Amino acid sequence: MTRVRDIPVHDSTRVRDVRVATEEAAARAGLDAHRTAVAALVATELATNLLKHAGGGRLVIEPVDGTGPGTGAPGPGVQLVALDHGPGIPDVAAALRDGCTTSEASLGAGLGTCLRVSSEFDLYSTRRGTVMVARVDRAAGLVRTPAAGRAGGINVPLGRAEHSGDAWSCVRSGSLLTLLLADGLGHGPRAAHASATAVHELHRVGHLPPAAVLSRLHPALRPTRGAAVAVAQVDTDTGELAFAGVGNIGARLLTAGSWEHLVSHPGIVGAQFPATVPVRRAPWRPGSLLVLHSDGLPGRWVPPDDPELLTHAPAVVAATVLRDAGSAASPVRDDTCVAVLAADHPAGRP
């Protein structure tokens, strides 16, 4: 089941909370003592950076598996996501140079060291704030992602609960890249069990077409509460995206420079499965991007329009969507998961 820590960082006492939560997540992910210490170092730097330069923010910590094609990871790891609404980083290149510390209270490593010791690291910063995503796996050194498709996401439980009822995963089978997002009915451990069951089954049936994946998930989820589930599959040989969903999972596709909704069919996987599941097909070109999200995200959220953001790591895009979609006038009323599948950008990116 998905265990997530969403820690508000608005004073120095929360830096210790971030470090302890990261060490616990690393233990659940099976990292050794050295990589656990690395994860704790990165988390401490991100937290102190939030305090020193952004006036506070939040840090989302979760164990993640190593099977997603967007990670290239050798195994499980810990994902650390720092989000803020601060003034942004004036010179990102300078901040990422090794030895440039982000805070007088930090360990002196700075973001450059975080970049070097993380398995994945990326950040997006504007005057609206900064989003940083670091992943620490069992192996040191930045991984390289397949150009045909990259996946990433963020998962935040309602009310900073221990378990999120949402889950996402992505698997590769030959030329097929299959992304799944599941929202277990309700909240808490039982909802988390339903979505985790869907993820587990995906790793057995990810080679099947989306409608067939959903059909196979239905009996697997019968012993659970059931879930809303969406499946998107890219065939990197033919350049086509196929999408099918059952239940209230949102989907937005960017292709040829414009966004469009992909609509799921009413029902519940594991309880009220429809007789037929419509499949939507669309071209998958360089620069295409797909956002799947649970109903914790406000229904009228606006897709990002900054071309520079769309060239960043999918997890950064997902975290930015989550940060910018909510507001005090529209509080979150459910677990929230956002998963992004991105094609290689036509212009490339350093």
Legacy VTK file of the C-alpha trace (Angstrom):
# vtk DataFile Version 3.0
C-alpha trace
ASCII
DATASET POLYDATA
POINTS 350 float
0.000 0.000 0.000
1.111 3.542 -0.724
2.597 5.206 2.375
3.270 8.889 1.913
4.478 11.635 4.244
3.381 15.158 3.356
5.277 17.426 5.751
4.736 21.191 5.967
8.106 22.913 6.384
7.633 26.348 7.953
10.134 26.252 10.824
13.430 24.546 11.611
11.827 21.879 13.811
10.316 20.246 10.741
13.732 19.589 9.182
14.237 16.756 11.660
10.758 15.405 10.828
11.711 15.384 7.146
14.963 13.551 7.827
13.313 10.897 10.037
10.467 10.332 7.572
12.981 9.928 4.742
14.993 7.383 6.714
11.807 5.413 7.401
10.808 5.517 3.730
14.296 4.393 2.707
14.064 1.441 5.085
10.724 0.407 3.554
12.322 0.681 0.105
15.176 -1.603 1.179
18.012 0.913 0.751
21.274 0.159 2.515
22.770 2.382 5.219
24.803 4.459 2.765
21.968 5.206 0.342
19.648 5.863 3.288
22.123 8.472 4.522
22.233 9.951 1.020
18.441 10.194 0.928
18.440 11.870 4.356
21.099 14.348 3.187
19.112 15.283 0.089
15.897 15.643 2.110
17.643 17.872 4.652
19.004 20.120 1.908
15.595 20.424 0.251
13.920 21.247 3.567
16.468 23.881 4.568
16.234 25.346 1.087
12.465 25.754 1.587
13.036 27.637 4.834
15.922 29.832 3.752
14.849 30.864 0.273
11.110 30.211 -0.119
9.691 31.179 3.265
8.524 27.593 3.760
6.702 24.997 1.724
6.028 21.271 1.857
8.013 18.123 1.266
6.319 14.946 0.038
8.197 11.719 0.783
7.236 8.313 -0.570
8.818 4.970 -1.378
8.565 4.239 -5.105
9.199 1.109 -7.106
11.834 0.748 -9.790
9.738 -0.702 -12.585
8.633 2.475 -14.308
10.232 3.085 -17.702
10.726 6.737 -16.895
13.103 5.948 -14.060
15.595 3.492 -15.467
16.002 2.597 -11.816
17.663 -0.656 -10.711
15.142 -1.131 -7.926
12.979 0.565 -5.324
13.846 3.980 -3.981
12.583 7.108 -2.275
11.075 10.089 -4.077
11.386 13.524 -2.445
9.265 16.391 -3.779
9.721 19.941 -2.464
7.007 22.448 -3.387
6.828 26.144 -2.565
5.314 29.448 -3.623
8.475 31.430 -2.987
10.206 33.953 -5.242
11.971 31.297 -7.305
15.669 30.707 -7.960
17.204 33.620 -9.913
20.074 31.568 -11.355
19.288 27.861 -11.524
22.586 26.977 -13.213
24.564 28.624 -10.399
22.421 26.970 -7.715
23.124 23.544 -9.234
26.886 23.967 -9.249
28.554 21.625 -6.784
29.552 23.482 -3.628
26.969 26.245 -3.906
25.126 25.848 -0.604
21.469 26.730 -0.393
21.409 27.702 3.285
23.691 28.650 6.140
21.805 26.049 8.188
22.368 23.266 5.656
25.045 20.598 5.729
27.033 22.533 3.161
26.259 20.153 0.336
23.930 22.359 -1.698
21.753 21.470 -4.661
24.797 20.585 -6.754
25.581 17.705 -4.449
21.914 16.678 -4.412
22.055 16.556 -8.208
25.232 14.466 -8.129
24.224 11.895 -5.511
20.585 11.423 -6.524
19.490 8.774 -8.996
17.213 11.401 -10.533
17.041 15.133 -9.875
15.205 17.950 -11.604
13.743 21.313 -10.668
11.470 23.920 -12.175
11.575 27.455 -10.838
9.690 30.631 -11.735
8.496 33.693 -9.857
5.476 31.619 -8.815
7.694 29.246 -6.860
9.880 26.177 -7.221
9.295 22.447 -7.551
12.194 20.069 -6.933
12.074 16.303 -7.356
14.858 13.988 -6.210
14.883 10.230 -6.290
17.406 8.085 -4.437
17.696 4.455 -5.515
20.155 1.735 -4.572
22.739 2.914 -7.107
24.483 6.287 -7.198
24.632 8.483 -10.285
21.949 9.959 -12.466
20.045 7.468 -14.595
19.164 8.076 -18.213
15.566 7.644 -19.341
14.420 6.057 -22.616
13.674 8.729 -25.221
10.518 6.938 -26.400
8.656 7.710 -23.188
9.098 8.909 -19.640
6.752 8.575 -16.674
6.517 10.215 -13.272
3.998 11.195 -10.661
3.131 12.436 -7.203
0.707 10.992 -4.662
-0.578 12.952 -1.649
-3.018 11.531 0.947
-5.931 13.566 2.275
-5.209 15.374 5.534
-1.617 14.113 5.642
-2.832 10.595 6.470
-0.340 7.731 6.386
-1.947 5.910 3.470
-3.146 7.246 0.143
-6.038 5.494 -1.529
-4.549 6.418 -4.905
-1.684 4.759 -6.759
0.007 4.872 -10.143
2.540 2.777 -12.001
4.013 2.343 -15.460
5.371 -0.787 -17.146
7.111 -1.515 -20.420
6.604 -4.575 -22.603
8.479 -4.443 -25.891
7.233 -1.379 -27.768
4.312 -0.901 -25.352
4.451 1.623 -22.530
1.480 1.288 -20.170
0.544 3.872 -17.521
-2.098 3.148 -14.879
-3.709 5.370 -12.251
-6.094 3.902 -9.678
-8.284 5.590 -7.066
-9.532 3.156 -4.429
-13.018 3.929 -3.161
-12.970 6.011 -0.006
-9.861 6.756 2.037
-7.376 5.003 4.291
-5.820 1.513 4.264
-8.739 -0.260 2.561
-8.755 2.218 -0.320
-4.974 1.921 -0.506
-5.281 -1.871 -0.663
-7.596 -1.608 -3.678
-5.306 0.713 -5.634
-2.229 -1.326 -4.680
-3.964 -4.453 -5.996
-4.516 -2.711 -9.316
-0.833 -1.764 -9.525
0.251 -5.299 -8.647
-1.976 -6.772 -11.355
-0.705 -4.285 -13.938
2.751 -5.829 -13.717
1.209 -9.131 -14.821
-1.011 -7.837 -17.639
0.682 -4.666 -18.870
1.351 -6.284 -22.249
-2.393 -6.403 -23.007
-4.427 -3.587 -24.632
-5.994 -1.055 -22.187
-9.541 -2.474 -22.299
-8.187 -5.980 -21.701
-6.057 -4.705 -18.792
-9.185 -3.261 -17.165
-11.088 -6.502 -17.750
-8.317 -8.454 -16.018
-8.225 -5.979 -13.143
-11.948 -6.381 -12.448
-11.838 -9.903 -10.912
-8.579 -9.095 -9.128
-10.260 -6.140 -7.389
-13.498 -7.963 -6.445
-12.215 -8.833 -2.928
-11.400 -5.139 -2.376
-13.520 -1.993 -2.190
-12.973 -1.509 -5.900
-11.422 1.442 -7.666
-11.687 3.918 -10.476
-8.919 3.022 -12.920
-7.558 4.511 -16.117
-5.028 2.887 -18.428
-3.056 4.665 -21.145
-0.797 2.738 -23.487
1.700 4.071 -25.992
2.971 1.935 -28.842
6.350 3.489 -29.555
6.625 1.599 -32.861
3.390 2.951 -34.350
3.313 6.300 -32.516
-0.203 5.780 -31.179
-1.778 6.310 -27.741
-4.712 4.161 -26.600
-6.719 5.209 -23.534
-9.489 3.510 -21.568
-10.887 4.280 -18.139
-13.611 3.140 -15.762
-14.664 5.534 -13.041
-13.761 9.087 -12.150
-10.178 9.418 -13.391
-9.330 12.617 -15.248
-7.120 12.644 -18.321
-5.723 15.481 -20.428
-3.681 14.907 -23.572
-1.390 17.486 -25.136
-0.720 16.793 -28.775
0.022 19.080 -31.713
0.123 22.027 -29.312
-3.415 21.725 -27.898
-5.002 20.007 -24.883
-7.999 17.700 -25.022
-10.006 15.702 -22.473
-9.965 11.914 -22.575
-13.159 10.633 -20.967
-13.489 7.555 -18.759
-16.605 5.343 -18.747
-18.837 5.281 -15.629
-18.378 2.303 -13.337
-16.169 0.747 -10.656
-13.463 -1.790 -11.384
-14.092 -4.681 -8.985
-17.769 -3.846 -8.419
-19.753 -2.337 -11.310
-17.842 -3.072 -14.479
-19.413 -1.905 -17.775
-20.302 -4.370 -20.517
-18.000 -2.536 -22.924
-15.162 -0.111 -22.316
-14.646 2.523 -25.033
-11.059 3.033 -26.163
-9.843 6.427 -27.349
-6.914 6.478 -29.779
-4.735 9.445 -30.638
-1.371 10.131 -32.276
1.666 10.086 -29.958
4.260 12.478 -31.343
7.437 14.118 -30.063
6.279 16.673 -27.523
3.063 14.796 -26.649
2.195 14.683 -22.953
-0.523 12.907 -20.995
-1.737 13.852 -17.500
-3.823 11.368 -15.489
-5.244 12.426 -12.136
-7.628 11.275 -9.433
-10.616 13.356 -8.356
-8.606 14.974 -5.568
-7.508 17.465 -8.204
-10.097 20.220 -8.802
-12.196 19.389 -11.843
-11.539 22.743 -13.513
-7.771 22.798 -13.178
-5.952 24.557 -15.983
-3.243 22.631 -17.870
0.222 24.212 -17.771
1.004 26.542 -20.637
4.729 27.119 -20.039
6.622 25.291 -22.822
9.722 25.159 -20.630
7.894 23.240 -17.867
6.776 20.599 -20.359
10.399 19.714 -21.131
11.116 18.837 -17.488
10.912 15.420 -15.870
7.341 14.071 -15.738
7.397 13.999 -11.924
8.195 17.724 -11.917
5.292 18.385 -14.299
2.976 16.273 -12.112
4.037 18.051 -8.914
3.620 21.475 -10.534
0.126 20.565 -11.725
-0.773 19.454 -8.198
0.694 22.584 -6.593
-0.967 25.040 -8.974
-4.382 23.363 -9.255
-5.406 23.855 -5.636
-6.282 27.045 -3.760
-7.705 28.186 -0.441
-11.046 28.715 -2.199
-11.014 25.134 -3.508
-9.619 22.933 -0.710
-8.623 19.335 -1.381
-11.300 16.860 -0.283
-9.696 13.574 -1.319
-6.410 11.806 -1.837
-4.705 13.285 -4.881
-2.529 11.506 -7.416
-1.155 12.967 -10.632
0.795 10.857 -13.137
2.420 12.125 -16.321
3.586 10.295 -19.428
5.788 12.345 -21.746
7.212 11.730 -25.181
10.650 12.979 -26.084
10.587 16.734 -26.641
11.253 17.713 -30.254
13.843 20.312 -29.298
15.519 18.099 -26.735
16.675 19.382 -23.369
20.101 19.561 -21.675
LINES 1 351
350 0 1 2 3 4 5 6 7 8 9 10 11 12 13 14 15 16 17 18 19 20 21 22 23 24 25 26 27 28 29 30 31 32 33 34 35 36 37 38 39 40 41 42 43 44 45 46 47 48 49 50 51 52 53 54 55 56 57 58 59 60 61 62 63 64 65 66 67 68 69 70 71 72 73 74 75 76 77 78 79 80 81 82 83 84 85 86 87 88 89 90 91 92 93 94 95 96 97 98 99 100 101 102 103 104 105 106 107 108 109 110 111 112 113 114 115 116 117 118 119 120 121 122 123 124 125 126 127 128 129 130 131 132 133 134 135 136 137 138 139 140 141 142 143 144 145 146 147 148 149 150 151 152 153 154 155 156 157 158 159 160 161 162 163 164 165 166 167 168 169 170 171 172 173 174 175 176 177 178 179 180 181 182 183 184 185 186 187 188 189 190 191 192 193 194 195 196 197 198 199 200 201 202 203 204 205 206 207 208 209 210 211 212 213 214 215 216 217 218 219 220 221 222 223 224 225 226 227 228 229 230 231 232 233 234 235 236 237 238 239 240 241 242 243 244 245 246 247 248 249 250 251 252 253 254 255 256 257 258 259 260 261 262 263 264 265 266 267 268 269 270 271 272 273 274 275 276 277 278 279 280 281 282 283 284 285 286 287 288 289 290 291 292 293 294 295 296 297 298 299 300 301 302 303 304 305 306 307 308 309 310 311 312 313 314 315 316 317 318 319 320 321 322 323 324 325 326 327 328 329 330 331 332 333 334 335 336 337 338 339 340 341 342 343 344 345 346 347 348 349
